[in-house]
Amino acid sequence: MAEKLKRKSMHIAIAGNIGAGKTTLTRLLAKHYKWNTHFEDAEENPYLHDFYEDMQRWSFNLQIYFLNSRLNQIIEIRDNNKTTIQDRTIYEDAYIFAPNLHAMGLMTTRDFENYIALFNSMMRFIQPPELLIYLRASIPTLVNQISKRGRAYEESIRLDYLKRLNERYEAWISTYESGNLLIIDVDDNSFFDSAEDLGEIINKIDSKIYGLFETA
């Protein structure tokens, strides 16, 4: 098994709504497979706290920051020639969060069109991950996980905001054809605190990535 994993570096990415468990699963899988990691730099984002206080004022600034951050991560992942697992993808910024802000009237059409034009230009120069892991979770599960981690700036997140995001995630993932896809139902898998449930995910990933190595 180890020899197969050494044959080719890969970009693994985890997608999912706020509170779905992306960061936790990234850490667990990185530890198991000895993969490099790239985490979403939410704590270092200079716009995030302001955004949750006034979404309309700071939405464009926030999304541009995330877009640039994610692009730099992808460049580094492709350049370091080591298998790396990424917490959240650049696609979620452009297909989930920015369109949702625009639809809610929290980002102007002018800013949204500018944002999408920039994203489309970036897409000409980057490759999708070899494996995308999507964490599907219901609103109660998301709320429970958000509450557990106790981030002050997330206390103002509204249920309708999470619901809109979930709807967009499902629409996006139903048409995703950019690479290999693995969907994990978080409502039925407690990888956070169950070694058995984590083992089920690892077995599914093994099936996906070994197939990729064999056909590479």
C-alpha positions in Angstrom: 0.0 0.0 0.0 2.7 2.4 1.0 4.5 1.9 -2.3 1.4 2.8 -4.3 1.0 6.0 -2.3 4.5 7.0 -3.1 4.1 6.7 -6.8 2.4 10.0 -7.4 1.7 13.1 -5.5 -2.0 14.1 -5.3 -4.2 17.0 -4.4 -7.1 15.8 -2.1 -9.7 18.4 -1.1 -12.5 18.4 1.4 -15.7 20.4 0.7 -18.7 21.1 2.9 -20.9 23.7 4.6 -19.9 25.7 7.7 -19.6 23.2 10.6 -19.6 20.0 8.4 -16.3 18.9 9.9 -13.8 19.7 7.1 -11.0 20.8 9.4 -11.4 17.8 11.7 -11.4 15.3 8.9 -8.5 17.0 7.2 -6.4 16.6 10.4 -7.5 13.0 10.9 -6.7 11.9 7.3 -3.4 13.8 7.2 -2.4 12.0 10.4 -3.4 8.6 8.9 -1.9 9.0 5.5 1.0 11.3 6.5 -0.2 13.9 4.0 0.7 17.6 3.9 -2.2 19.9 4.9 -3.6 23.2 3.8 -6.2 24.7 6.1 -8.7 27.5 5.5 -7.1 30.6 7.2 -10.3 31.8 8.8 -8.7 33.0 12.0 -6.2 35.1 10.0 -8.7 36.5 7.6 -8.8 40.3 8.3 -12.4 40.6 7.0 -14.2 37.7 8.6 -15.2 39.3 11.9 -16.4 42.5 10.0 -18.3 40.3 7.5 -20.4 38.6 10.1 -21.2 42.0 11.6 -22.1 43.7 8.3 -22.3 41.2 5.4 -23.4 43.7 2.8 -20.4 46.0 3.4 -17.7 43.4 3.6 -18.9 40.5 1.3 -16.8 41.4 -1.7 -13.7 42.0 0.3 -14.1 38.7 2.1 -14.6 36.7 -1.0 -11.7 38.3 -2.9 -9.4 37.5 0.1 -10.6 33.8 0.1 -10.2 33.5 -3.7 -6.6 34.8 -3.6 -5.8 32.6 -0.6 -7.2 29.5 -2.2 -5.3 30.2 -5.5 -2.1 30.5 -3.6 -2.7 27.2 -1.8 -3.4 25.4 -5.1 -0.1 26.8 -6.6 1.8 25.6 -3.5 0.2 22.2 -3.6 1.1 21.7 -7.2 4.6 23.0 -6.8 5.6 21.0 -3.7 5.2 17.6 -5.3 3.8 16.0 -2.2 0.3 14.6 -1.6 -1.6 17.3 0.2 -5.1 17.5 1.6 -6.9 20.9 1.5 -9.6 22.2 3.8 -12.2 23.7 1.5 -11.8 24.4 -2.2 -11.7 27.4 -4.5 -14.9 26.1 -6.2 -16.9 26.6 -3.0 -16.0 30.3 -3.0 -17.2 30.8 -6.5 -20.1 28.4 -6.8 -21.5 28.5 -3.3 -20.6 31.6 -1.2 -20.3 34.4 -3.7 -23.5 33.5 -5.6 -25.4 33.1 -2.3 -24.3 36.5 -1.2 -25.4 38.0 -4.5 -28.8 36.3 -4.4 -29.4 37.5 -0.9 -28.6 41.1 -1.9 -25.5 41.2 0.1 -23.1 41.6 -2.9 -23.9 44.0 -5.7 -24.2 42.7 -9.2 -21.3 44.8 -10.3 -19.0 43.3 -7.6 -20.3 39.7 -8.3 -19.7 40.0 -12.0 -16.2 41.3 -11.4 -15.6 38.4 -8.9 -16.8 35.7 -11.3 -14.7 37.2 -14.2 -11.6 37.0 -12.0 -12.5 33.4 -11.0 -13.0 32.3 -14.6 -9.6 33.7 -15.5 -8.0 31.8 -12.7 -9.7 28.5 -13.9 -7.6 28.7 -17.1 -4.4 28.1 -15.1 -5.3 25.6 -12.4 -6.2 21.9 -12.2 -9.0 20.4 -10.0 -8.1 18.0 -7.2 -7.6 14.4 -8.0 -10.1 13.5 -5.3 -12.9 15.7 -3.8 -14.5 14.6 -0.6 -17.9 16.2 0.1 -19.2 16.3 3.6 -23.0 16.3 3.4 -24.7 17.4 6.6 -28.2 18.5 7.7 -28.9 21.9 9.3 -29.2 20.4 12.9 -25.9 18.7 12.5 -24.2 21.9 11.3 -25.7 24.0 14.1 -24.6 21.4 16.7 -21.0 21.4 15.4 -20.9 25.2 15.1 -22.1 25.5 18.7 -19.5 23.0 19.9 -16.6 24.9 18.5 -17.8 28.2 20.0 -16.3 30.7 17.6 -17.6 34.1 18.6 -17.9 35.4 15.1 -20.1 32.5 14.1 -22.7 33.2 16.8 -24.6 35.5 14.4 -25.0 32.9 11.6 -28.6 32.6 10.7 -30.4 29.3 10.0 -31.7 30.5 6.6 -28.1 31.4 5.6 -26.9 27.8 6.3 -30.0 26.4 4.5 -29.3 28.5 1.4 -25.7 27.3 1.5 -26.7 23.7 1.8 -29.0 24.0 -1.2 -26.2 25.4 -3.3 -23.8 22.7 -2.2 -26.3 20.0 -3.3 -26.8 21.7 -6.6 -23.1 22.1 -7.2 -22.1 18.6 -6.1 -24.9 17.0 -8.3 -23.2 18.3 -11.4 -19.5 18.0 -10.3 -17.5 16.3 -13.0 -14.1 17.8 -12.6 -12.5 14.8 -10.9 -13.0 11.9 -8.6 -15.8 12.4 -6.0 -16.5 10.8 -2.6 -19.6 11.9 -0.7 -19.7 11.3 3.1 -23.0 11.7 5.0 -22.0 13.3 8.3 -25.4 12.7 9.8 -24.7 9.0 9.7 -20.9 9.0 10.2 -19.4 10.3 13.5 -15.8 10.3 12.4 -15.2 13.1 15.0 -15.2 10.6 17.8 -15.6 7.1 16.3 -12.6 5.2 15.0 -14.9 2.8 13.3 -16.7 5.5 11.4 -13.3 7.1 10.4 -12.2 3.7 9.3 -15.1 3.4 6.9 -14.1 6.7 5.3 -10.5 5.6 5.0 -11.6 2.4 3.3 -13.6 4.4 0.8 -10.7 6.7 0.1 -8.3 3.8 -0.3 -10.6 2.5 -3.1 -10.6 5.9 -4.8 -7.0 6.8 -4.6 -5.6 3.3 -5.4 -7.6 3.3 -8.6 -6.2 6.7 -9.5 -2.6 5.5 -8.9 -3.2 2.4 -11.0 -4.5 4.4 -14.0 -2.0 7.3 -13.7 
